Amino acid sequence: MIPSLFAYTARLRAKAIAGWLAAAFALGALMIYLFTPGPLAGLQDLRGALPQVLAALGYMGGASAGVHALETVYGFLFPLMVILHAVSSGADLYARPLADGRMAALLAAPHSRAGVLGTLMLEQAAEVILLCAACLAGQALAGAVFIQDAQLPALARLMAGFFPVCLAYAAFSAFSAQAARTPRGARRLSLWVSLLTLAFLMMSRFQALSALRFLTPFSLHRGLALASGMGGWAEALSALPLALALYAASLLVFSRRDL
């Protein structure tokens, strides 16, 4: 890690990071607010009117705050936010600097390629941690204000189990930046492959298509087990080797790339 580069990159991305954190906090808070009687009744009515759509989005009418958070936060909206953040951060941290010469300028200083790219990867991982923490903070605050039994330990377990999956998508954006030759190509590769895995998750919720869960890292988040405290950690942590492998592949390709 190169501390000066990490601090410089964090300053450059401070405004963008603040926007992502505000959005994640608002998402977490709003989804928990929907568990209060009035909004929940409306949500149940919507489920009655559009059962297949709500099922695809992951909402099945959970009766506890933890299961409600699992279905509303992790069913579709936060995974989509994670994908969009990964694509955005991947473009800003890797793809654009490779295209506009900033990466070559960094390497003109006495820093190794592994040191430069590794520092940017740590910056991206730190952003993922902050994004997850902001969403959890929004849930916790809304739970404390609006819900008598917000099941905060269950909410924390759900988010902790989701972090390794988030990191895998961030790592894929880093790999996409190395595999593609242009920022536009990197964004397209990262976005469309990631959205495809989200589509697989949604389709796998229907029994006839349940086998599609094996094609998406999101299925490693065993939310019911995590929320109940009955396990789910082995599956969640299995996303870490995937993330590390993608980061390692990025380093390998970058080490051989002409700048």
Phi and psi restraints in degrees (value plus and minus 20) as a CYANA .aco file:
   2 ILE   PHI    -130.2   -90.2
   2 ILE   PSI      81.6   121.6
   3 PRO   PHI     -76.0   -36.0
   3 PRO   PSI     -61.3   -21.3
   4 SER   PHI     -84.6   -44.6
   4 SER   PSI     -58.6   -18.6
   5 LEU   PHI     -89.0   -49.0
   5 LEU   PSI     -60.1   -20.1
   6 PHE   PHI     -80.4   -40.4
   6 PHE   PSI     -67.2   -27.2
   7 ALA   PHI     -85.7   -45.7
   7 ALA   PSI     -60.4   -20.4
   8 TYR   PHI     -84.7   -44.7
   8 TYR   PSI     -64.6   -24.6
   9 THR   PHI     -85.5   -45.5
   9 THR   PSI     -60.0   -20.0
  10 ALA   PHI     -82.3   -42.3
  10 ALA   PSI     -58.8   -18.8
  11 ARG   PHI     -85.9   -45.9
  11 ARG   PSI     -61.7   -21.7
  12 LEU   PHI     -83.3   -43.3
  12 LEU   PSI     -54.2   -14.2
  13 ARG   PHI    -118.7   -78.7
  13 ARG   PSI     -12.3    27.7
  14 ALA   PHI     -78.6   -38.6
  14 ALA   PSI     -64.0   -24.0
  15 LYS   PHI     -85.9   -45.9
  15 LYS   PSI     -64.2   -24.2
  16 ALA   PHI     -84.7   -44.7
  16 ALA   PSI     -61.6   -21.6
  17 ILE   PHI     -83.3   -43.3
  17 ILE   PSI     -60.8   -20.8
  18 ALA   PHI     -80.4   -40.4
  18 ALA   PSI     -59.2   -19.2
  19 GLY   PHI     -84.0   -44.0
  19 GLY   PSI     -64.1   -24.1
  20 TRP   PHI     -83.5   -43.5
  20 TRP   PSI     -61.7   -21.7
  21 LEU   PHI     -85.5   -45.5
  21 LEU   PSI     -60.8   -20.8
  22 ALA   PHI     -82.6   -42.6
  22 ALA   PSI     -62.1   -22.1
  23 ALA   PHI     -84.9   -44.9
  23 ALA   PSI     -61.7   -21.7
  24 ALA   PHI     -85.9   -45.9
  24 ALA   PSI     -61.8   -21.8
  25 PHE   PHI     -81.6   -41.6
  25 PHE   PSI     -66.4   -26.4
  26 ALA   PHI     -83.6   -43.6
  26 ALA   PSI     -59.6   -19.6
  27 LEU   PHI     -81.5   -41.5
  27 LEU   PSI     -68.6   -28.6
  28 GLY   PHI     -80.1   -40.1
  28 GLY   PSI     -64.0   -24.0
  29 ALA   PHI     -86.4   -46.4
  29 ALA   PSI     -63.1   -23.1
  30 LEU   PHI     -84.9   -44.9
  30 LEU   PSI     -61.5   -21.5
  31 MET   PHI     -85.1   -45.1
  31 MET   PSI     -55.9   -15.9
  32 ILE   PHI     -93.1   -53.1
  32 ILE   PSI     -55.9   -15.9
  33 TYR   PHI     -79.8   -39.8
  33 TYR   PSI     -52.2   -12.2
  34 LEU   PHI     -85.5   -45.5
  34 LEU   PSI     -29.3    10.7
  35 PHE   PHI    -107.1   -67.1
  35 PHE   PSI     -24.5    15.5
  36 THR   PHI     -95.7   -55.7
  36 THR   PSI     137.3   177.3
  37 PRO   PHI     -72.1   -32.1
  37 PRO   PSI     -70.0   -30.0
  38 GLY   PHI     -83.1   -43.1
  38 GLY   PSI     -78.9   -38.9
  39 PRO   PHI     -79.9   -39.9
  39 PRO   PSI     -54.9   -14.9
  40 LEU   PHI     -85.0   -45.0
  40 LEU   PSI     -59.0   -19.0
  41 ALA   PHI     -82.0   -42.0
  41 ALA   PSI     -61.4   -21.4
  42 GLY   PHI     -84.4   -44.4
  42 GLY   PSI     -58.9   -18.9
  43 LEU   PHI     -85.5   -45.5
  43 LEU   PSI     -59.1   -19.1
  44 GLN   PHI     -86.4   -46.4
  44 GLN   PSI     -58.3   -18.3
  45 ASP   PHI     -83.0   -43.0
  45 ASP   PSI     -61.3   -21.3
  46 LEU   PHI     -83.6   -43.6
  46 LEU   PSI     -58.7   -18.7
  47 ARG   PHI     -84.4   -44.4
  47 ARG   PSI     -57.7   -17.7
  48 GLY   PHI     -86.0   -46.0
  48 GLY   PSI     -54.2   -14.2
  49 ALA   PHI    -100.2   -60.2
  49 ALA   PSI     -54.9   -14.9
  50 LEU   PHI    -149.8  -109.8
  50 LEU   PSI      43.6    83.6
  51 PRO   PHI     -82.2   -42.2
  51 PRO   PSI     -58.5   -18.5
  52 GLN   PHI     -90.0   -50.0
  52 GLN   PSI     -59.2   -19.2
  53 VAL   PHI     -85.0   -45.0
  53 VAL   PSI     -67.6   -27.6
  54 LEU   PHI     -85.7   -45.7
  54 LEU   PSI     -54.8   -14.8
  55 ALA   PHI     -84.6   -44.6
  55 ALA   PSI     -61.8   -21.8
  56 ALA   PHI     -83.2   -43.2
  56 ALA   PSI     -54.3   -14.3
  57 LEU   PHI    -100.0   -60.0
  57 LEU   PSI     -24.3    15.7
  58 GLY   PHI      78.8   118.8
  58 GLY   PSI     -21.9    18.1
  59 TYR   PHI    -111.5   -71.5
  59 TYR   PSI     101.3   141.3
  60 MET   PHI    -142.6  -102.6
  60 MET   PSI     -10.6    29.4
  61 GLY   PHI      62.3   102.3
  61 GLY   PSI      23.9    63.9
  62 GLY   PHI     -75.3   -35.3
  62 GLY   PSI     119.0   159.0
  63 ALA   PHI    -110.9   -70.9
  63 ALA   PSI     -30.3     9.7
  64 SER   PHI    -137.7   -97.7
  64 SER   PSI     141.6   181.6
  65 ALA   PHI     -81.8   -41.8
  65 ALA   PSI     -58.7   -18.7
  66 GLY   PHI     -84.9   -44.9
  66 GLY   PSI     -66.1   -26.1
  67 VAL   PHI     -89.4   -49.4
  67 VAL   PSI     -57.0   -17.0
  68 HIS   PHI     -80.0   -40.0
  68 HIS   PSI     -64.3   -24.3
  69 ALA   PHI     -82.7   -42.7
  69 ALA   PSI     -61.7   -21.7
  70 LEU   PHI     -76.8   -36.8
  70 LEU   PSI     -64.4   -24.4
  71 GLU   PHI     -97.3   -57.3
  71 GLU   PSI     -57.1   -17.1
  72 THR   PHI    -110.0   -70.0
  72 THR   PSI     -60.3   -20.3
  73 VAL   PHI     -99.8   -59.8
  73 VAL   PSI     -70.4   -30.4
  74 TYR   PHI    -115.4   -75.4
  74 TYR   PSI     -25.8    14.2
  75 GLY   PHI     -88.2   -48.2
  75 GLY   PSI     -60.4   -20.4
  76 PHE   PHI    -173.5  -133.5
  76 PHE   PSI     -66.8   -26.8
  77 LEU   PHI     -87.4   -47.4
  77 LEU   PSI     -69.1   -29.1
  78 PHE   PHI     -90.8   -50.8
  78 PHE   PSI     -58.4   -18.4
  79 PRO   PHI     -76.7   -36.7
  79 PRO   PSI     -59.9   -19.9
  80 LEU   PHI     -83.8   -43.8
  80 LEU   PSI     -61.8   -21.8
  81 MET   PHI     -83.0   -43.0
  81 MET   PSI     -60.5   -20.5
  82 VAL   PHI     -80.5   -40.5
  82 VAL   PSI     -63.6   -23.6
  83 ILE   PHI     -83.0   -43.0
  83 ILE   PSI     -67.3   -27.3
  84 LEU   PHI     -84.4   -44.4
  84 LEU   PSI     -58.1   -18.1
  85 HIS   PHI     -85.5   -45.5
  85 HIS   PSI     -61.5   -21.5
  86 ALA   PHI     -81.3   -41.3
  86 ALA   PSI     -64.4   -24.4
  87 VAL   PHI     -83.6   -43.6
  87 VAL   PSI     -64.7   -24.7
  88 SER   PHI     -85.0   -45.0
  88 SER   PSI     -68.2   -28.2
  89 SER   PHI     -87.9   -47.9
  89 SER   PSI     -55.4   -15.4
  90 GLY   PHI     -82.6   -42.6
  90 GLY   PSI     -59.9   -19.9
  91 ALA   PHI     -86.8   -46.8
  91 ALA   PSI     -64.0   -24.0
  92 ASP   PHI     -92.6   -52.6
  92 ASP   PSI     -56.5   -16.5
  93 LEU   PHI    -107.6   -67.6
  93 LEU   PSI     -51.2   -11.2
  94 TYR   PHI    -141.3  -101.3
  94 TYR   PSI     -76.7   -36.7
  95 ALA   PHI     -86.4   -46.4
  95 ALA   PSI     -69.6   -29.6
  96 ARG   PHI     -86.8   -46.8
  96 ARG   PSI     -65.1   -25.1
  97 PRO   PHI     -79.1   -39.1
  97 PRO   PSI     -52.8   -12.8
  98 LEU   PHI     -87.5   -47.5
  98 LEU   PSI     -55.9   -15.9
  99 ALA   PHI    -102.1   -62.1
  99 ALA   PSI     -54.1   -14.1
 100 ASP   PHI    -118.6   -78.6
 100 ASP   PSI     -16.2    23.8
 101 GLY   PHI      75.6   115.6
 101 GLY   PSI     -26.5    13.5
 102 ARG   PHI     -84.4   -44.4
 102 ARG   PSI     -55.7   -15.7
 103 MET   PHI     -85.7   -45.7
 103 MET   PSI     -61.2   -21.2
 104 ALA   PHI     -83.3   -43.3
 104 ALA   PSI     -56.3   -16.3
 105 ALA   PHI     -86.2   -46.2
 105 ALA   PSI     -58.6   -18.6
 106 LEU   PHI     -83.5   -43.5
 106 LEU   PSI     -57.8   -17.8
 107 LEU   PHI     -95.7   -55.7
 107 LEU   PSI     -34.9     5.1
 108 ALA   PHI     -89.3   -49.3
 108 ALA   PSI     -45.9    -5.9
 109 ALA   PHI     -94.8   -54.8
 109 ALA   PSI     146.3   186.3
 110 PRO   PHI     -96.5   -56.5
 110 PRO   PSI      42.5    82.5
 111 HIS   PHI    -145.7  -105.7
 111 HIS   PSI     124.1   164.1
 112 SER   PHI     -98.1   -58.1
 112 SER   PSI     139.6   179.6
 113 ARG   PHI     -81.6   -41.6
 113 ARG   PSI     -62.3   -22.3
 114 ALA   PHI     -83.5   -43.5
 114 ALA   PSI     -57.8   -17.8
 115 GLY   PHI     -86.4   -46.4
 115 GLY   PSI     -62.0   -22.0
 116 VAL   PHI     -88.0   -48.0
 116 VAL   PSI     -71.7   -31.7
 117 LEU   PHI     -88.0   -48.0
 117 LEU   PSI     -56.3   -16.3
 118 GLY   PHI     -82.8   -42.8
 118 GLY   PSI     -57.0   -17.0
 119 THR   PHI     -85.5   -45.5
 119 THR   PSI     -62.3   -22.3
 120 LEU   PHI     -85.2   -45.2
 120 LEU   PSI     -55.3   -15.3
 121 MET   PHI     -85.9   -45.9
 121 MET   PSI     -59.7   -19.7
 122 LEU   PHI     -85.5   -45.5
 122 LEU   PSI     -57.1   -17.1
 123 GLU   PHI     -80.7   -40.7
 123 GLU   PSI     -64.9   -24.9
 124 GLN   PHI     -85.6   -45.6
 124 GLN   PSI     -61.7   -21.7
 125 ALA   PHI     -83.3   -43.3
 125 ALA   PSI     -58.0   -18.0
 126 ALA   PHI     -83.7   -43.7
 126 ALA   PSI     -58.4   -18.4
 127 GLU   PHI     -84.1   -44.1
 127 GLU   PSI     -59.2   -19.2
 128 VAL   PHI     -83.2   -43.2
 128 VAL   PSI     -62.2   -22.2
 129 ILE   PHI     -80.0   -40.0
 129 ILE   PSI     -66.3   -26.3
 130 LEU   PHI     -84.7   -44.7
 130 LEU   PSI     -58.7   -18.7
 131 LEU   PHI     -81.9   -41.9
 131 LEU   PSI     -66.0   -26.0
 132 CYS   PHI     -84.6   -44.6
 132 CYS   PSI     -62.0   -22.0
 133 ALA   PHI     -84.0   -44.0
 133 ALA   PSI     -58.6   -18.6
 134 ALA   PHI     -86.1   -46.1
 134 ALA   PSI     -62.6   -22.6
 135 CYS   PHI     -84.3   -44.3
 135 CYS   PSI     -61.8   -21.8
 136 LEU   PHI     -84.9   -44.9
 136 LEU   PSI     -60.4   -20.4
 137 ALA   PHI     -81.6   -41.6
 137 ALA   PSI     -60.2   -20.2
 138 GLY   PHI     -82.6   -42.6
 138 GLY   PSI     -61.6   -21.6
 139 GLN   PHI     -84.3   -44.3
 139 GLN   PSI     -64.2   -24.2
 140 ALA   PHI     -84.7   -44.7
 140 ALA   PSI     -63.6   -23.6
 141 LEU   PHI     -85.5   -45.5
 141 LEU   PSI     -66.5   -26.5
 142 ALA   PHI     -83.8   -43.8
 142 ALA   PSI     -57.0   -17.0
 143 GLY   PHI     -84.4   -44.4
 143 GLY   PSI     -61.4   -21.4
 144 ALA   PHI     -86.8   -46.8
 144 ALA   PSI     -52.3   -12.3
 145 VAL   PHI    -104.9   -64.9
 145 VAL   PSI     -62.4   -22.4
 146 PHE   PHI    -126.3   -86.3
 146 PHE   PSI     -40.2    -0.2
 147 ILE   PHI    -143.7  -103.7
 147 ILE   PSI     116.0   156.0
 148 GLN   PHI     -90.4   -50.4
 148 GLN   PSI     -63.7   -23.7
 149 ASP   PHI    -140.3  -100.3
 149 ASP   PSI      67.6   107.6
 150 ALA   PHI    -101.5   -61.5
 150 ALA   PSI     -27.8    12.2
 151 GLN   PHI      33.3    73.3
 151 GLN   PSI      35.6    75.6
 152 LEU   PHI     -79.7   -39.7
 152 LEU   PSI     -58.9   -18.9
 153 PRO   PHI     -79.9   -39.9
 153 PRO   PSI     -58.5   -18.5
 154 ALA   PHI     -85.5   -45.5
 154 ALA   PSI     -61.1   -21.1
 155 LEU   PHI     -82.0   -42.0
 155 LEU   PSI     -60.6   -20.6
 156 ALA   PHI     -86.6   -46.6
 156 ALA   PSI     -60.5   -20.5
 157 ARG   PHI     -84.4   -44.4
 157 ARG   PSI     -60.5   -20.5
 158 LEU   PHI     -79.6   -39.6
 158 LEU   PSI     -64.2   -24.2
 159 MET   PHI     -91.7   -51.7
 159 MET   PSI     -60.5   -20.5
 160 ALA   PHI     -81.2   -41.2
 160 ALA   PSI     -57.7   -17.7
 161 GLY   PHI     -93.5   -53.5
 161 GLY   PSI     -40.8    -0.8
 162 PHE   PHI    -106.5   -66.5
 162 PHE   PSI     -42.6    -2.6
 163 PHE   PHI     -77.1   -37.1
 163 PHE   PSI     -65.8   -25.8
 164 PRO   PHI     -80.4   -40.4
 164 PRO   PSI     -54.1   -14.1
 165 VAL   PHI     -86.4   -46.4
 165 VAL   PSI     -62.6   -22.6
 166 CYS   PHI     -78.2   -38.2
 166 CYS   PSI     -62.0   -22.0
 167 LEU   PHI     -85.1   -45.1
 167 LEU   PSI     -54.2   -14.2
 168 ALA   PHI     -82.5   -42.5
 168 ALA   PSI     -59.3   -19.3
 169 TYR   PHI     -90.6   -50.6
 169 TYR   PSI     -56.9   -16.9
 170 ALA   PHI     -82.2   -42.2
 170 ALA   PSI     -62.7   -22.7
 171 ALA   PHI     -84.4   -44.4
 171 ALA   PSI     -55.4   -15.4
 172 PHE   PHI     -86.3   -46.3
 172 PHE   PSI     -54.6   -14.6
 173 SER   PHI     -85.5   -45.5
 173 SER   PSI     -55.9   -15.9
 174 ALA   PHI     -85.1   -45.1
 174 ALA   PSI     -62.0   -22.0
 175 PHE   PHI     -86.2   -46.2
 175 PHE   PSI     -59.0   -19.0
 176 SER   PHI     -80.9   -40.9
 176 SER   PSI     -58.2   -18.2
 177 ALA   PHI     -84.1   -44.1
 177 ALA   PSI     -52.1   -12.1
 178 GLN   PHI    -102.5   -62.5
 178 GLN   PSI     -54.2   -14.2
 179 ALA   PHI     -95.0   -55.0
 179 ALA   PSI     -55.0   -15.0
 180 ALA   PHI    -108.3   -68.3
 180 ALA   PSI     138.4   178.4
 181 ARG   PHI    -119.6   -79.6
 181 ARG   PSI     -29.8    10.2
 182 THR   PHI    -153.9  -113.9
 182 THR   PSI     135.0   175.0
 183 PRO   PHI     -77.7   -37.7
 183 PRO   PSI     -59.5   -19.5
 184 ARG   PHI     -83.0   -43.0
 184 ARG   PSI     -62.9   -22.9
 185 GLY   PHI     -84.1   -44.1
 185 GLY   PSI     -58.6   -18.6
 186 ALA   PHI     -84.5   -44.5
 186 ALA   PSI     -64.2   -24.2
 187 ARG   PHI     -82.8   -42.8
 187 ARG   PSI     -64.1   -24.1
 188 ARG   PHI     -82.2   -42.2
 188 ARG   PSI     -66.7   -26.7
 189 LEU   PHI     -80.7   -40.7
 189 LEU   PSI     -70.3   -30.3
 190 SER   PHI     -83.5   -43.5
 190 SER   PSI     -64.7   -24.7
 191 LEU   PHI     -87.4   -47.4
 191 LEU   PSI     -71.4   -31.4
 192 TRP   PHI     -93.1   -53.1
 192 TRP   PSI     -56.2   -16.2
 193 VAL   PHI     -86.4   -46.4
 193 VAL   PSI     -62.2   -22.2
 194 SER   PHI     -86.0   -46.0
 194 SER   PSI     -62.9   -22.9
 195 LEU   PHI     -84.3   -44.3
 195 LEU   PSI     -52.9   -12.9
 196 LEU   PHI     -82.8   -42.8
 196 LEU   PSI     -60.9   -20.9
 197 THR   PHI     -87.0   -47.0
 197 THR   PSI     -52.7   -12.7
 198 LEU   PHI     -88.0   -48.0
 198 LEU   PSI     -58.9   -18.9
 199 ALA   PHI     -83.4   -43.4
 199 ALA   PSI     -59.3   -19.3
 200 PHE   PHI     -80.6   -40.6
 200 PHE   PSI     -61.1   -21.1
 201 LEU   PHI     -79.5   -39.5
 201 LEU   PSI     -67.6   -27.6
 202 MET   PHI     -83.5   -43.5
 202 MET   PSI     -63.2   -23.2
 203 MET   PHI     -89.1   -49.1
 203 MET   PSI     -51.0   -11.0
 204 SER   PHI     -88.2   -48.2
 204 SER   PSI     -31.7     8.3
 205 ARG   PHI     -95.3   -55.3
 205 ARG   PSI     -29.4    10.6
 206 PHE   PHI    -119.6   -79.6
 206 PHE   PSI     115.2   155.2
 207 GLN   PHI     -75.1   -35.1
 207 GLN   PSI     -60.8   -20.8
 208 ALA   PHI     -85.6   -45.6
 208 ALA   PSI     -41.3    -1.3
 209 LEU   PHI    -136.1   -96.1
 209 LEU   PSI      -1.6    38.4
 210 SER   PHI     -82.3   -42.3
 210 SER   PSI     -44.5    -4.5
 211 ALA   PHI     -85.3   -45.3
 211 ALA   PSI     -38.6     1.4
 212 LEU   PHI     -85.9   -45.9
 212 LEU   PSI     -34.9     5.1
 213 ARG   PHI     -82.8   -42.8
 213 ARG   PSI     -41.9    -1.9
 214 PHE   PHI     -96.3   -56.3
 214 PHE   PSI     -25.9    14.1
 215 LEU   PHI    -125.1   -85.1
 215 LEU   PSI     -11.4    28.6
 216 THR   PHI    -155.4  -115.4
 216 THR   PSI     109.7   149.7
 217 PRO   PHI     -81.2   -41.2
 217 PRO   PSI     -42.3    -2.3
 218 PHE   PHI     -81.5   -41.5
 218 PHE   PSI     -45.5    -5.5
 219 SER   PHI     -90.0   -50.0
 219 SER   PSI     -32.3     7.7
 220 LEU   PHI     -93.4   -53.4
 220 LEU   PSI     -32.2     7.8
 221 HIS   PHI    -107.2   -67.2
 221 HIS   PSI      75.3   115.3
 222 ARG   PHI    -107.0   -67.0
 222 ARG   PSI      62.0   102.0
 223 GLY   PHI     -83.3   -43.3
 223 GLY   PSI     -61.1   -21.1
 224 LEU   PHI     -83.1   -43.1
 224 LEU   PSI     -61.4   -21.4
 225 ALA   PHI     -86.7   -46.7
 225 ALA   PSI     -61.4   -21.4
 226 LEU   PHI     -86.0   -46.0
 226 LEU   PSI     -64.4   -24.4
 227 ALA   PHI     -83.7   -43.7
 227 ALA   PSI     -56.6   -16.6
 228 SER   PHI    -103.8   -63.8
 228 SER   PSI     -29.9    10.1
 229 GLY   PHI      56.9    96.9
 229 GLY   PSI      -0.1    39.9
 230 MET   PHI    -123.4   -83.4
 230 MET   PSI      -2.8    37.2
 231 GLY   PHI     108.2   148.2
 231 GLY   PSI    -169.8  -129.8
 232 GLY   PHI      72.3   112.3
 232 GLY   PSI     -27.3    12.7
 233 TRP   PHI     -93.8   -53.8
 233 TRP   PSI     -56.6   -16.6
 234 ALA   PHI     -81.3   -41.3
 234 ALA   PSI     -64.0   -24.0
 235 GLU   PHI     -85.9   -45.9
 235 GLU   PSI     -64.6   -24.6
 236 ALA   PHI     -81.8   -41.8
 236 ALA   PSI     -65.4   -25.4
 237 LEU   PHI     -89.8   -49.8
 237 LEU   PSI     -38.7     1.3
 238 SER   PHI     -88.5   -48.5
 238 SER   PSI     -32.3     7.7
 239 ALA   PHI     -94.9   -54.9
 239 ALA   PSI     -41.1    -1.1
 240 LEU   PHI     -84.2   -44.2
 240 LEU   PSI     -65.9   -25.9
 241 PRO   PHI     -78.9   -38.9
 241 PRO   PSI     -54.5   -14.5
 242 LEU   PHI     -83.7   -43.7
 242 LEU   PSI     -65.2   -25.2
 243 ALA   PHI     -82.2   -42.2
 243 ALA   PSI     -65.4   -25.4
 244 LEU   PHI     -84.5   -44.5
 244 LEU   PSI     -57.3   -17.3
 245 ALA   PHI     -85.8   -45.8
 245 ALA   PSI     -60.1   -20.1
 246 LEU   PHI     -87.7   -47.7
 246 LEU   PSI     -60.4   -20.4
 247 TYR   PHI     -85.1   -45.1
 247 TYR   PSI     -60.5   -20.5
 248 ALA   PHI     -84.1   -44.1
 248 ALA   PSI     -60.7   -20.7
 249 ALA   PHI     -83.9   -43.9
 249 ALA   PSI     -57.5   -17.5
 250 SER   PHI     -81.4   -41.4
 250 SER   PSI     -65.2   -25.2
 251 LEU   PHI     -81.3   -41.3
 251 LEU   PSI     -60.6   -20.6
 252 LEU   PHI     -84.4   -44.4
 252 LEU   PSI     -67.5   -27.5
 253 VAL   PHI     -84.9   -44.9
 253 VAL   PSI     -61.3   -21.3
 254 PHE   PHI     -84.2   -44.2
 254 PHE   PSI     -55.9   -15.9
 255 SER   PHI     -85.4   -45.4
 255 SER   PSI     -41.3    -1.3
 256 ARG   PHI    -128.0   -88.0
 256 ARG   PSI     -15.7    24.3
 257 ARG   PHI    -109.0   -69.0
 257 ARG   PSI     118.4   158.4
 258 ASP   PHI    -102.0   -62.0
 258 ASP   PSI     112.5   152.5
